[in-house]
């Protein structure tokens, strides 16, 4: 049994419902019934990075950051694929951090974020069609 599992159902068209544990998420390539796959990926990446940034602050620097608001943006090419190097995060952190702390926590966030690691290691799916 795998460490992570999800189940996705698409009854036609370009909307699907994915179940992960006890949670359900609607994803729609047309953005009529939910966010697009790229929007979900961007939000997932931003969330993971935000958690990693906070974890690095707590573990390595014993810092309480308070509230963090992360804005994320990315560009799409003509095929609606994410453009390499276009993902950008802006973190608004309640705690007053100096430039050295910001740089250190930014680096720790990249080291700790699981989505960041997966995207940079060329993750791919082994696909079987039945």
C-alpha positions in Angstrom: 0.0 0.0 0.0 1.3 3.5 -0.9 1.9 6.2 1.6 -0.5 8.6 -0.3 -3.6 7.7 -2.2 -6.3 9.7 -4.0 -9.2 8.7 -6.2 -10.4 10.9 -9.1 -13.7 10.5 -11.0 -14.5 12.2 -14.3 -17.9 11.4 -15.7 -17.3 13.3 -18.9 -16.3 16.8 -19.9 -13.3 18.3 -18.1 -14.4 18.5 -14.5 -13.4 15.8 -12.0 -13.8 15.1 -8.3 -10.8 13.9 -6.4 -11.0 12.3 -3.0 -8.0 12.4 -0.7 -8.7 10.7 2.7 -11.9 12.3 4.0 -11.6 15.4 1.7 -13.1 16.1 -1.7 -11.8 18.5 -4.2 -13.5 19.6 -7.5 -11.0 20.4 -10.3 -12.1 21.7 -13.6 -10.0 22.5 -16.7 -12.6 25.0 -17.8 -12.8 26.6 -14.4 -16.6 26.4 -14.3 -17.0 24.0 -11.4 -13.7 24.5 -9.6 -10.1 25.6 -10.0 -8.0 24.4 -12.9 -5.3 21.7 -12.4 -2.6 24.4 -12.7 -4.4 26.6 -10.2 -4.6 23.7 -7.7 -0.8 23.0 -8.3 0.1 26.7 -7.7 -2.1 26.8 -4.5 -0.6 23.5 -3.3 3.0 24.7 -4.0 2.3 28.0 -2.2 0.7 26.3 0.8 3.5 23.8 1.1 6.2 26.5 0.8 4.4 28.6 3.5 4.4 25.6 5.9 8.0 24.9 5.1 9.0 28.6 5.7 7.2 28.5 9.1 8.8 25.1 10.0 12.3 26.4 9.2 11.7 29.5 11.3 10.6 27.3 14.3 13.1 24.5 14.0 16.3 26.4 13.0 15.7 29.9 14.4 13.1 29.5 17.2 11.1 32.3 15.6 7.3 32.8 15.9 6.3 34.3 12.6 2.7 35.0 13.5 0.3 35.3 10.5 1.7 34.6 7.0 -0.1 35.5 3.9 1.3 34.1 0.6 0.4 35.4 -2.8 1.4 33.2 -5.7 1.4 33.8 -9.4 2.6 32.0 -12.5 2.5 32.4 -16.2 1.0 29.9 -18.7 2.3 29.3 -22.3 0.0 29.0 -25.3 -0.6 25.3 -24.4 -1.7 26.3 -20.9 1.4 24.8 -19.4 3.2 26.5 -16.6 6.2 28.5 -17.9 9.5 27.4 -16.4 10.7 30.0 -13.9 7.5 32.0 -13.8 6.2 30.8 -10.4 6.6 33.6 -7.8 5.6 33.8 -4.1 5.2 37.0 -2.0 5.0 36.2 1.7 3.7 38.9 4.0 4.9 37.9 7.5 3.6 39.4 10.7 6.9 39.1 12.5 9.5 41.7 11.9 12.4 40.0 10.1 15.7 41.5 9.0 17.2 40.8 5.6 19.5 38.0 6.9 16.6 36.2 8.5 14.5 36.6 5.4 17.2 35.1 3.2 17.9 32.2 5.6 14.2 31.3 5.9 13.7 31.6 2.2 16.4 29.0 1.6 15.1 26.8 4.4 11.6 26.9 2.9 13.0 25.7 -0.4 14.9 22.9 1.3 11.9 21.7 3.4 9.0 22.2 0.9 8.1 18.7 -0.5 6.3 20.2 -3.5 9.4 22.2 -4.4 11.6 19.1 -4.2 9.1 17.1 -6.3 9.0 19.7 -9.0 12.7 20.1 -9.2 13.5 16.4 -9.3 11.4 15.8 -12.5 8.6 13.8 -10.9 6.6 11.7 -13.3 3.8 9.2 -13.0 4.1 5.5 -13.9 0.8 5.1 -15.9 -1.2 2.0 -16.4 -4.5 2.0 -18.4 -7.0 -0.8 -17.8 
